[in-house]
């Protein structure tokens, strides 16, 4: 049996992107529920508002340092 490595890679990437989008949306809702603006939170995190927007939309991968900074910024 031959494994198509490109196909397996594509499946893993698709799954990771879907997870990033779900996590970003969940964290955006948490931020918004506290009435916090993305620019303010991004400033507290030490990143740009555009970068935070990319994280929340799932266009960038949430790393542990991002989650820690985000939670610290929103007071959770």
PDB file with SEQRES, HELIX, SHEET and CRYST1 records, atoms N, CA, C and O in Angstrom:
SEQRES   1 A   76  UNK UNK UNK UNK UNK UNK UNK UNK UNK UNK UNK UNK UNK          
SEQRES   2 A   76  UNK UNK UNK UNK UNK UNK UNK UNK UNK UNK UNK UNK UNK          
SEQRES   3 A   76  UNK UNK UNK UNK UNK UNK UNK UNK UNK UNK UNK UNK UNK          
SEQRES   4 A   76  UNK UNK UNK UNK UNK UNK UNK UNK UNK UNK UNK UNK UNK          
SEQRES   5 A   76  UNK UNK UNK UNK UNK UNK UNK UNK UNK UNK UNK UNK UNK          
SEQRES   6 A   76  UNK UNK UNK UNK UNK UNK UNK UNK UNK UNK UNK                  
HELIX    1 AA1 UNK A    5  UNK A   33  1                                  29    
HELIX    2 AA2 UNK A   38  UNK A   45  1                                   8    
HELIX    3 AA3 UNK A   49  UNK A   57  1                                   9    
HELIX    4 AA4 UNK A   64  UNK A   74  1                                  11    
CRYST1    1.000    1.000    1.000  90.00  90.00  90.00 P 1           1          
ATOM      1  N   UNK A   1       0.836  -1.175   0.000  1.00  0.00           N  
ATOM      2  CA  UNK A   1       0.000   0.000   0.000  1.00  0.00           C  
ATOM      3  C   UNK A   1       0.886   1.246   0.000  1.00  0.00           C  
ATOM      4  O   UNK A   1       1.819   1.354   0.796  1.00  0.00           O  
ATOM      5  N   UNK A   2       0.593   2.159  -0.876  1.00  0.00           N  
ATOM      6  CA  UNK A   2       1.351   3.388  -0.994  1.00  0.00           C  
ATOM      7  C   UNK A   2       0.587   4.528  -0.328  1.00  0.00           C  
ATOM      8  O   UNK A   2      -0.616   4.689  -0.532  1.00  0.00           O  
ATOM      9  N   UNK A   3       1.292   5.301   0.455  1.00  0.00           N  
ATOM     10  CA  UNK A   3       0.684   6.447   1.130  1.00  0.00           C  
ATOM     11  C   UNK A   3       0.996   7.694   0.313  1.00  0.00           C  
ATOM     12  O   UNK A   3       2.149   7.959  -0.024  1.00  0.00           O  
ATOM     13  N   UNK A   4      -0.029   8.440   0.007  1.00  0.00           N  
ATOM     14  CA  UNK A   4       0.137   9.704  -0.719  1.00  0.00           C  
ATOM     15  C   UNK A   4       0.461  10.785   0.309  1.00  0.00           C  
ATOM     16  O   UNK A   4      -0.427  11.308   0.981  1.00  0.00           O  
ATOM     17  N   UNK A   5       1.748  11.108   0.417  1.00  0.00           N  
ATOM     18  CA  UNK A   5       2.189  12.049   1.446  1.00  0.00           C  
ATOM     19  C   UNK A   5       1.614  13.448   1.238  1.00  0.00           C  
ATOM     20  O   UNK A   5       1.291  14.129   2.211  1.00  0.00           O  
ATOM     21  N   UNK A   6       1.481  13.882   0.003  1.00  0.00           N  
ATOM     22  CA  UNK A   6       0.913  15.207  -0.266  1.00  0.00           C  
ATOM     23  C   UNK A   6      -0.533  15.265   0.206  1.00  0.00           C  
ATOM     24  O   UNK A   6      -0.957  16.251   0.809  1.00  0.00           O  
ATOM     25  N   UNK A   7      -1.277  14.218  -0.067  1.00  0.00           N  
ATOM     26  CA  UNK A   7      -2.675  14.175   0.350  1.00  0.00           C  
ATOM     27  C   UNK A   7      -2.792  14.187   1.873  1.00  0.00           C  
ATOM     28  O   UNK A   7      -3.639  14.889   2.426  1.00  0.00           O  
ATOM     29  N   UNK A   8      -1.951  13.417   2.546  1.00  0.00           N  
ATOM     30  CA  UNK A   8      -1.969  13.367   4.016  1.00  0.00           C  
ATOM     31  C   UNK A   8      -1.578  14.725   4.597  1.00  0.00           C  
ATOM     32  O   UNK A   8      -2.183  15.182   5.567  1.00  0.00           O  
ATOM     33  N   UNK A   9      -0.565  15.374   4.006  1.00  0.00           N  
ATOM     34  CA  UNK A   9      -0.142  16.695   4.449  1.00  0.00           C  
ATOM     35  C   UNK A   9      -1.280  17.692   4.299  1.00  0.00           C  
ATOM     36  O   UNK A   9      -1.542  18.483   5.205  1.00  0.00           O  
ATOM     37  N   UNK A  10      -1.960  17.654   3.149  1.00  0.00           N  
ATOM     38  CA  UNK A  10      -3.069  18.566   2.897  1.00  0.00           C  
ATOM     39  C   UNK A  10      -4.198  18.374   3.905  1.00  0.00           C  
ATOM     40  O   UNK A  10      -4.800  19.346   4.363  1.00  0.00           O  
ATOM     41  N   UNK A  11      -4.484  17.115   4.249  1.00  0.00           N  
ATOM     42  CA  UNK A  11      -5.530  16.833   5.240  1.00  0.00           C  
ATOM     43  C   UNK A  11      -5.155  17.405   6.607  1.00  0.00           C  
ATOM     44  O   UNK A  11      -5.991  17.996   7.289  1.00  0.00           O  
ATOM     45  N   UNK A  12      -3.898  17.227   7.000  1.00  0.00           N  
ATOM     46  CA  UNK A  12      -3.448  17.748   8.290  1.00  0.00           C  
ATOM     47  C   UNK A  12      -3.498  19.267   8.322  1.00  0.00           C  
ATOM     48  O   UNK A  12      -3.925  19.851   9.318  1.00  0.00           O  
ATOM     49  N   UNK A  13      -3.069  19.912   7.246  1.00  0.00           N  
ATOM     50  CA  UNK A  13      -3.111  21.372   7.188  1.00  0.00           C  
ATOM     51  C   UNK A  13      -4.543  21.890   7.241  1.00  0.00           C  
ATOM     52  O   UNK A  13      -4.821  22.877   7.921  1.00  0.00           O  
ATOM     53  N   UNK A  14      -5.446  21.233   6.532  1.00  0.00           N  
ATOM     54  CA  UNK A  14      -6.847  21.644   6.534  1.00  0.00           C  
ATOM     55  C   UNK A  14      -7.430  21.538   7.943  1.00  0.00           C  
ATOM     56  O   UNK A  14      -8.155  22.428   8.389  1.00  0.00           O  
ATOM     57  N   UNK A  15      -7.113  20.460   8.632  1.00  0.00           N  
ATOM     58  CA  UNK A  15      -7.613  20.262   9.994  1.00  0.00           C  
ATOM     59  C   UNK A  15      -7.044  21.325  10.937  1.00  0.00           C  
ATOM     60  O   UNK A  15      -7.764  21.836  11.794  1.00  0.00           O  
ATOM     61  N   UNK A  16      -5.754  21.663  10.786  1.00  0.00           N  
ATOM     62  CA  UNK A  16      -5.128  22.678  11.630  1.00  0.00           C  
ATOM     63  C   UNK A  16      -5.744  24.049  11.384  1.00  0.00           C  
ATOM     64  O   UNK A  16      -5.973  24.803  12.329  1.00  0.00           O  
ATOM     65  N   UNK A  17      -6.012  24.377  10.135  1.00  0.00           N  
ATOM     66  CA  UNK A  17      -6.626  25.667   9.797  1.00  0.00           C  
ATOM     67  C   UNK A  17      -8.028  25.762  10.383  1.00  0.00           C  
ATOM     68  O   UNK A  17      -8.405  26.796  10.934  1.00  0.00           O  
ATOM     69  N   UNK A  18      -8.799  24.684  10.267  1.00  0.00           N  
ATOM     70  CA  UNK A  18     -10.150  24.671  10.847  1.00  0.00           C  
ATOM     71  C   UNK A  18     -10.094  24.877  12.353  1.00  0.00           C  
ATOM     72  O   UNK A  18     -10.910  25.610  12.911  1.00  0.00           O  
ATOM     73  N   UNK A  19      -9.142  24.237  13.010  1.00  0.00           N  
ATOM     74  CA  UNK A  19      -9.008  24.376  14.463  1.00  0.00           C  
ATOM     75  C   UNK A  19      -8.625  25.804  14.837  1.00  0.00           C  
ATOM     76  O   UNK A  19      -9.163  26.362  15.793  1.00  0.00           O  
ATOM     77  N   UNK A  20      -7.689  26.401  14.078  1.00  0.00           N  
ATOM     78  CA  UNK A  20      -7.293  27.785  14.344  1.00  0.00           C  
ATOM     79  C   UNK A  20      -8.472  28.736  14.190  1.00  0.00           C  
ATOM     80  O   UNK A  20      -8.611  29.678  14.970  1.00  0.00           O  
ATOM     81  N   UNK A  21      -9.319  28.503  13.197  1.00  0.00           N  
ATOM     82  CA  UNK A  21     -10.489  29.366  12.989  1.00  0.00           C  
ATOM     83  C   UNK A  21     -11.481  29.242  14.140  1.00  0.00           C  
ATOM     84  O   UNK A  21     -12.029  30.240  14.607  1.00  0.00           O  
ATOM     85  N   UNK A  22     -11.708  28.017  14.591  1.00  0.00           N  
ATOM     86  CA  UNK A  22     -12.638  27.804  15.708  1.00  0.00           C  
ATOM     87  C   UNK A  22     -12.105  28.455  16.982  1.00  0.00           C  
ATOM     88  O   UNK A  22     -12.846  29.122  17.704  1.00  0.00           O  
ATOM     89  N   UNK A  23     -10.819  28.257  17.250  1.00  0.00           N  
ATOM     90  CA  UNK A  23     -10.227  28.823  18.464  1.00  0.00           C  
ATOM     91  C   UNK A  23     -10.217  30.344  18.405  1.00  0.00           C  
ATOM     92  O   UNK A  23     -10.518  31.010  19.395  1.00  0.00           O  
ATOM     93  N   UNK A  24      -9.874  30.888  17.257  1.00  0.00           N  
ATOM     94  CA  UNK A  24      -9.866  32.337  17.089  1.00  0.00           C  
ATOM     95  C   UNK A  24     -11.238  32.944  17.298  1.00  0.00           C  
ATOM     96  O   UNK A  24     -11.377  33.970  17.965  1.00  0.00           O  
ATOM     97  N   UNK A  25     -12.258  32.306  16.725  1.00  0.00           N  
ATOM     98  CA  UNK A  25     -13.627  32.800  16.871  1.00  0.00           C  
ATOM     99  C   UNK A  25     -14.071  32.747  18.336  1.00  0.00           C  
ATOM    100  O   UNK A  25     -14.734  33.662  18.824  1.00  0.00           O  
ATOM    101  N   UNK A  26     -13.703  31.679  19.024  1.00  0.00           N  
ATOM    102  CA  UNK A  26     -14.067  31.536  20.437  1.00  0.00           C  
ATOM    103  C   UNK A  26     -13.410  32.630  21.276  1.00  0.00           C  
ATOM    104  O   UNK A  26     -14.051  33.223  22.144  1.00  0.00           O  
ATOM    105  N   UNK A  27     -12.138  32.892  21.015  1.00  0.00           N  
ATOM    106  CA  UNK A  27     -11.431  33.911  21.788  1.00  0.00           C  
ATOM    107  C   UNK A  27     -11.902  35.318  21.429  1.00  0.00           C  
ATOM    108  O   UNK A  27     -11.932  36.196  22.292  1.00  0.00           O  
ATOM    109  N   UNK A  28     -12.267  35.541  20.177  1.00  0.00           N  
ATOM    110  CA  UNK A  28     -12.823  36.844  19.791  1.00  0.00           C  
ATOM    111  C   UNK A  28     -14.127  37.102  20.547  1.00  0.00           C  
ATOM    112  O   UNK A  28     -14.348  38.201  21.054  1.00  0.00           O  
ATOM    113  N   UNK A  29     -14.990  36.080  20.621  1.00  0.00           N  
ATOM    114  CA  UNK A  29     -16.249  36.232  21.355  1.00  0.00           C  
ATOM    115  C   UNK A  29     -15.992  36.526  22.829  1.00  0.00           C  
ATOM    116  O   UNK A  29     -16.702  37.322  23.442  1.00  0.00           O  
ATOM    117  N   UNK A  30     -14.977  35.883  23.393  1.00  0.00           N  
ATOM    118  CA  UNK A  30     -14.624  36.128  24.789  1.00  0.00           C  
ATOM    119  C   UNK A  30     -14.189  37.581  24.966  1.00  0.00           C  
ATOM    120  O   UNK A  30     -14.626  38.251  25.903  1.00  0.00           O  
ATOM    121  N   UNK A  31     -13.332  38.069  24.072  1.00  0.00           N  
ATOM    122  CA  UNK A  31     -12.872  39.464  24.134  1.00  0.00           C  
ATOM    123  C   UNK A  31     -14.050  40.422  24.010  1.00  0.00           C  
ATOM    124  O   UNK A  31     -14.184  41.363  24.791  1.00  0.00           O  
ATOM    125  N   UNK A  32     -14.903  40.171  23.017  1.00  0.00           N  
ATOM    126  CA  UNK A  32     -16.049  41.053  22.784  1.00  0.00           C  
ATOM    127  C   UNK A  32     -17.035  41.017  23.948  1.00  0.00           C  
ATOM    128  O   UNK A  32     -17.657  42.032  24.262  1.00  0.00           O  
ATOM    129  N   UNK A  33     -17.185  39.865  24.588  1.00  0.00           N  
ATOM    130  CA  UNK A  33     -18.111  39.756  25.721  1.00  0.00           C  
ATOM    131  C   UNK A  33     -17.660  40.629  26.889  1.00  0.00           C  
ATOM    132  O   UNK A  33     -18.467  41.019  27.733  1.00  0.00           O  
ATOM    133  N   UNK A  34     -16.371  40.927  26.929  1.00  0.00           N  
ATOM    134  CA  UNK A  34     -15.843  41.803  27.973  1.00  0.00           C  
ATOM    135  C   UNK A  34     -15.827  43.259  27.528  1.00  0.00           C  
ATOM    136  O   UNK A  34     -15.389  44.137  28.271  1.00  0.00           O  
ATOM    137  N   UNK A  35     -16.307  43.513  26.313  1.00  0.00           N  
ATOM    138  CA  UNK A  35     -16.382  44.877  25.800  1.00  0.00           C  
ATOM    139  C   UNK A  35     -15.025  45.479  25.446  1.00  0.00           C  
ATOM    140  O   UNK A  35     -14.871  46.700  25.448  1.00  0.00           O  
ATOM    141  N   UNK A  36     -14.046  44.638  25.142  1.00  0.00           N  
ATOM    142  CA  UNK A  36     -12.693  45.110  24.863  1.00  0.00           C  
ATOM    143  C   UNK A  36     -12.450  45.233  23.368  1.00  0.00           C  
ATOM    144  O   UNK A  36     -12.821  44.351  22.594  1.00  0.00           O  
ATOM    145  N   UNK A  37     -11.826  46.328  22.968  1.00  0.00           N  
ATOM    146  CA  UNK A  37     -11.484  46.572  21.568  1.00  0.00           C  
ATOM    147  C   UNK A  37     -10.215  45.790  21.212  1.00  0.00           C  
ATOM    148  O   UNK A  37      -9.322  45.615  22.042  1.00  0.00           O  
ATOM    149  N   UNK A  38     -10.156  45.327  19.969  1.00  0.00           N  
ATOM    150  CA  UNK A  38      -9.017  44.522  19.537  1.00  0.00           C  
ATOM    151  C   UNK A  38      -7.710  45.313  19.604  1.00  0.00           C  
ATOM    152  O   UNK A  38      -6.673  44.761  19.972  1.00  0.00           O  
ATOM    153  N   UNK A  39      -7.751  46.594  19.253  1.00  0.00           N  
ATOM    154  CA  UNK A  39      -6.539  47.409  19.295  1.00  0.00           C  
ATOM    155  C   UNK A  39      -5.961  47.520  20.696  1.00  0.00           C  
ATOM    156  O   UNK A  39      -4.744  47.471  20.878  1.00  0.00           O  
ATOM    157  N   UNK A  40      -6.832  47.667  21.681  1.00  0.00           N  
ATOM    158  CA  UNK A  40      -6.397  47.774  23.069  1.00  0.00           C  
ATOM    159  C   UNK A  40      -5.779  46.459  23.537  1.00  0.00           C  
ATOM    160  O   UNK A  40      -4.721  46.448  24.166  1.00  0.00           O  
ATOM    161  N   UNK A  41      -6.458  45.344  23.220  1.00  0.00           N  
ATOM    162  CA  UNK A  41      -5.955  44.025  23.620  1.00  0.00           C  
ATOM    163  C   UNK A  41      -4.625  43.744  22.919  1.00  0.00           C  
ATOM    164  O   UNK A  41      -3.683  43.262  23.548  1.00  0.00           O  
ATOM    165  N   UNK A  42      -4.544  44.040  21.634  1.00  0.00           N  
ATOM    166  CA  UNK A  42      -3.305  43.818  20.889  1.00  0.00           C  
ATOM    167  C   UNK A  42      -2.155  44.605  21.507  1.00  0.00           C  
ATOM    168  O   UNK A  42      -1.044  44.091  21.635  1.00  0.00           O  
ATOM    169  N   UNK A  43      -2.422  45.850  21.888  1.00  0.00           N  
ATOM    170  CA  UNK A  43      -1.391  46.677  22.510  1.00  0.00           C  
ATOM    171  C   UNK A  43      -0.897  46.035  23.804  1.00  0.00           C  
ATOM    172  O   UNK A  43       0.306  45.998  24.062  1.00  0.00           O  
ATOM    173  N   UNK A  44      -1.817  45.535  24.610  1.00  0.00           N  
ATOM    174  CA  UNK A  44      -1.452  44.874  25.868  1.00  0.00           C  
ATOM    175  C   UNK A  44      -0.672  43.585  25.615  1.00  0.00           C  
ATOM    176  O   UNK A  44       0.169  43.191  26.422  1.00  0.00           O  
ATOM    177  N   UNK A  45      -0.960  42.928  24.479  1.00  0.00           N  
ATOM    178  CA  UNK A  45      -0.270  41.686  24.122  1.00  0.00           C  
ATOM    179  C   UNK A  45       1.106  41.951  23.526  1.00  0.00           C  
ATOM    180  O   UNK A  45       1.948  41.054  23.474  1.00  0.00           O  
ATOM    181  N   UNK A  46       1.335  43.186  23.076  1.00  0.00           N  
ATOM    182  CA  UNK A  46       2.596  43.509  22.434  1.00  0.00           C  
ATOM    183  C   UNK A  46       2.646  43.140  20.963  1.00  0.00           C  
ATOM    184  O   UNK A  46       3.719  42.908  20.406  1.00  0.00           O  
ATOM    185  N   UNK A  47       1.457  43.087  20.327  1.00  0.00           N  
ATOM    186  CA  UNK A  47       1.372  42.789  18.900  1.00  0.00           C  
ATOM    187  C   UNK A  47       0.508  43.863  18.235  1.00  0.00           C  
ATOM    188  O   UNK A  47      -0.100  44.687  18.918  1.00  0.00           O  
ATOM    189  N   UNK A  48       0.460  43.849  16.921  1.00  0.00           N  
ATOM    190  CA  UNK A  48      -0.368  44.828  16.216  1.00  0.00           C  
ATOM    191  C   UNK A  48      -1.826  44.359  16.204  1.00  0.00           C  
ATOM    192  O   UNK A  48      -2.116  43.177  16.387  1.00  0.00           O  
ATOM    193  N   UNK A  49      -2.723  45.302  15.985  1.00  0.00           N  
ATOM    194  CA  UNK A  49      -4.148  44.967  15.886  1.00  0.00           C  
ATOM    195  C   UNK A  49      -4.383  44.042  14.688  1.00  0.00           C  
ATOM    196  O   UNK A  49      -5.229  43.149  14.749  1.00  0.00           O  
ATOM    197  N   UNK A  50      -3.648  44.252  13.616  1.00  0.00           N  
ATOM    198  CA  UNK A  50      -3.772  43.393  12.438  1.00  0.00           C  
ATOM    199  C   UNK A  50      -3.369  41.956  12.721  1.00  0.00           C  
ATOM    200  O   UNK A  50      -3.998  41.016  12.234  1.00  0.00           O  
ATOM    201  N   UNK A  51      -2.321  41.793  13.508  1.00  0.00           N  
ATOM    202  CA  UNK A  51      -1.874  40.447  13.876  1.00  0.00           C  
ATOM    203  C   UNK A  51      -2.929  39.757  14.732  1.00  0.00           C  
ATOM    204  O   UNK A  51      -3.232  38.582  14.525  1.00  0.00           O  
ATOM    205  N   UNK A  52      -3.490  40.495  15.701  1.00  0.00           N  
ATOM    206  CA  UNK A  52      -4.552  39.917  16.532  1.00  0.00           C  
ATOM    207  C   UNK A  52      -5.750  39.553  15.663  1.00  0.00           C  
ATOM    208  O   UNK A  52      -6.354  38.498  15.856  1.00  0.00           O  
ATOM    209  N   UNK A  53      -6.095  40.399  14.725  1.00  0.00           N  
ATOM    210  CA  UNK A  53      -7.202  40.108  13.818  1.00  0.00           C  
ATOM    211  C   UNK A  53      -6.933  38.822  13.037  1.00  0.00           C  
ATOM    212  O   UNK A  53      -7.826  37.991  12.872  1.00  0.00           O  
ATOM    213  N   UNK A  54      -5.706  38.663  12.560  1.00  0.00           N  
ATOM    214  CA  UNK A  54      -5.344  37.430  11.851  1.00  0.00           C  
ATOM    215  C   UNK A  54      -5.479  36.213  12.762  1.00  0.00           C  
ATOM    216  O   UNK A  54      -5.958  35.166  12.326  1.00  0.00           O  
ATOM    217  N   UNK A  55      -5.068  36.338  14.009  1.00  0.00           N  
ATOM    218  CA  UNK A  55      -5.221  35.235  14.959  1.00  0.00           C  
ATOM    219  C   UNK A  55      -6.695  34.898  15.167  1.00  0.00           C  
ATOM    220  O   UNK A  55      -7.087  33.731  15.143  1.00  0.00           O  
ATOM    221  N   UNK A  56      -7.497  35.928  15.368  1.00  0.00           N  
ATOM    222  CA  UNK A  56      -8.922  35.701  15.645  1.00  0.00           C  
ATOM    223  C   UNK A  56      -9.662  35.146  14.434  1.00  0.00           C  
ATOM    224  O   UNK A  56     -10.657  34.440  14.596  1.00  0.00           O  
ATOM    225  N   UNK A  57      -9.200  35.448  13.234  1.00  0.00           N  
ATOM    226  CA  UNK A  57      -9.845  34.916  12.023  1.00  0.00           C  
ATOM    227  C   UNK A  57      -9.285  33.565  11.601  1.00  0.00           C  
ATOM    228  O   UNK A  57      -9.791  32.942  10.667  1.00  0.00           O  
ATOM    229  N   UNK A  58      -8.243  33.112  12.287  1.00  0.00           N  
ATOM    230  CA  UNK A  58      -7.651  31.823  11.959  1.00  0.00           C  
ATOM    231  C   UNK A  58      -6.637  31.884  10.834  1.00  0.00           C  
ATOM    232  O   UNK A  58      -6.271  30.854  10.267  1.00  0.00           O  
ATOM    233  N   UNK A  59      -6.181  33.084  10.506  1.00  0.00           N  
ATOM    234  CA  UNK A  59      -5.178  33.227   9.455  1.00  0.00           C  
ATOM    235  C   UNK A  59      -3.759  33.050   9.983  1.00  0.00           C  
ATOM    236  O   UNK A  59      -2.807  32.954   9.209  1.00  0.00           O  
ATOM    237  N   UNK A  60      -3.627  33.007  11.289  1.00  0.00           N  
ATOM    238  CA  UNK A  60      -2.345  32.723  11.938  1.00  0.00           C  
ATOM    239  C   UNK A  60      -2.609  31.717  13.048  1.00  0.00           C  
ATOM    240  O   UNK A  60      -3.721  31.606  13.562  1.00  0.00           O  
ATOM    241  N   UNK A  61      -1.566  30.994  13.399  1.00  0.00           N  
ATOM    242  CA  UNK A  61      -1.670  29.941  14.403  1.00  0.00           C  
ATOM    243  C   UNK A  61      -1.475  30.505  15.814  1.00  0.00           C  
ATOM    244  O   UNK A  61      -0.508  31.219  16.076  1.00  0.00           O  
ATOM    245  N   UNK A  62      -2.406  30.175  16.720  1.00  0.00           N  
ATOM    246  CA  UNK A  62      -2.277  30.570  18.130  1.00  0.00           C  
ATOM    247  C   UNK A  62      -1.183  29.735  18.768  1.00  0.00           C  
ATOM    248  O   UNK A  62      -1.260  28.506  18.766  1.00  0.00           O  
ATOM    249  N   UNK A  63      -0.188  30.373  19.302  1.00  0.00           N  
ATOM    250  CA  UNK A  63       0.864  29.698  20.055  1.00  0.00           C  
ATOM    251  C   UNK A  63       0.599  29.949  21.535  1.00  0.00           C  
ATOM    252  O   UNK A  63      -0.192  30.821  21.894  1.00  0.00           O  
ATOM    253  N   UNK A  64       1.255  29.192  22.375  1.00  0.00           N  
ATOM    254  CA  UNK A  64       1.026  29.324  23.813  1.00  0.00           C  
ATOM    255  C   UNK A  64       1.289  30.747  24.298  1.00  0.00           C  
ATOM    256  O   UNK A  64       0.560  31.258  25.148  1.00  0.00           O  
ATOM    257  N   UNK A  65       2.323  31.385  23.764  1.00  0.00           N  
ATOM    258  CA  UNK A  65       2.637  32.763  24.190  1.00  0.00           C  
ATOM    259  C   UNK A  65       1.517  33.722  23.815  1.00  0.00           C  
ATOM    260  O   UNK A  65       1.255  34.683  24.539  1.00  0.00           O  
ATOM    261  N   UNK A  66       0.845  33.466  22.679  1.00  0.00           N  
ATOM    262  CA  UNK A  66      -0.274  34.317  22.276  1.00  0.00           C  
ATOM    263  C   UNK A  66      -1.449  34.138  23.235  1.00  0.00           C  
ATOM    264  O   UNK A  66      -2.065  35.110  23.673  1.00  0.00           O  
ATOM    265  N   UNK A  67      -1.742  32.892  23.548  1.00  0.00           N  
ATOM    266  CA  UNK A  67      -2.859  32.608  24.456  1.00  0.00           C  
ATOM    267  C   UNK A  67      -2.595  33.216  25.830  1.00  0.00           C  
ATOM    268  O   UNK A  67      -3.486  33.830  26.418  1.00  0.00           O  
ATOM    269  N   UNK A  68      -1.386  33.051  26.342  1.00  0.00           N  
ATOM    270  CA  UNK A  68      -1.034  33.607  27.652  1.00  0.00           C  
ATOM    271  C   UNK A  68      -1.166  35.125  27.648  1.00  0.00           C  
ATOM    272  O   UNK A  68      -1.729  35.704  28.578  1.00  0.00           O  
ATOM    273  N   UNK A  69      -0.643  35.776  26.596  1.00  0.00           N  
ATOM    274  CA  UNK A  69      -0.713  37.236  26.515  1.00  0.00           C  
ATOM    275  C   UNK A  69      -2.153  37.702  26.362  1.00  0.00           C  
ATOM    276  O   UNK A  69      -2.551  38.704  26.957  1.00  0.00           O  
ATOM    277  N   UNK A  70      -2.936  36.978  25.567  1.00  0.00           N  
ATOM    278  CA  UNK A  70      -4.338  37.324  25.356  1.00  0.00           C  
ATOM    279  C   UNK A  70      -5.116  37.251  26.656  1.00  0.00           C  
ATOM    280  O   UNK A  70      -5.850  38.175  27.005  1.00  0.00           O  
ATOM    281  N   UNK A  71      -4.952  36.145  27.371  1.00  0.00           N  
ATOM    282  CA  UNK A  71      -5.662  35.963  28.638  1.00  0.00           C  
ATOM    283  C   UNK A  71      -5.228  37.004  29.674  1.00  0.00           C  
ATOM    284  O   UNK A  71      -6.054  37.502  30.440  1.00  0.00           O  
ATOM    285  N   UNK A  72      -3.951  37.327  29.696  1.00  0.00           N  
ATOM    286  CA  UNK A  72      -3.473  38.374  30.589  1.00  0.00           C  
ATOM    287  C   UNK A  72      -4.076  39.730  30.236  1.00  0.00           C  
ATOM    288  O   UNK A  72      -4.431  40.510  31.121  1.00  0.00           O  
ATOM    289  N   UNK A  73      -4.187  40.004  28.946  1.00  0.00           N  
ATOM    290  CA  UNK A  73      -4.715  41.294  28.492  1.00  0.00           C  
ATOM    291  C   UNK A  73      -6.198  41.454  28.810  1.00  0.00           C  
ATOM    292  O   UNK A  73      -6.648  42.547  29.154  1.00  0.00           O  
ATOM    293  N   UNK A  74      -6.956  40.365  28.695  1.00  0.00           N  
ATOM    294  CA  UNK A  74      -8.398  40.486  28.933  1.00  0.00           C  
ATOM    295  C   UNK A  74      -8.767  40.220  30.381  1.00  0.00           C  
ATOM    296  O   UNK A  74      -9.932  40.326  30.763  1.00  0.00           O  
ATOM    297  N   UNK A  75      -7.763  39.874  31.191  1.00  0.00           N  
ATOM    298  CA  UNK A  75      -8.005  39.692  32.622  1.00  0.00           C  
ATOM    299  C   UNK A  75      -8.605  38.373  32.983  1.00  0.00           C  
ATOM    300  O   UNK A  75      -9.335  38.281  33.970  1.00  0.00           O  
ATOM    301  N   UNK A  76      -8.322  37.331  32.211  1.00  0.00           N  
ATOM    302  CA  UNK A  76      -8.858  35.998  32.538  1.00  0.00           C  
ATOM    303  C   UNK A  76      -7.764  35.085  33.038  1.00  0.00           C  
ATOM    304  O   UNK A  76      -8.025  33.926  33.360  1.00  0.00           O  
TER     305      UNK A  76                                                      
END                                                                             
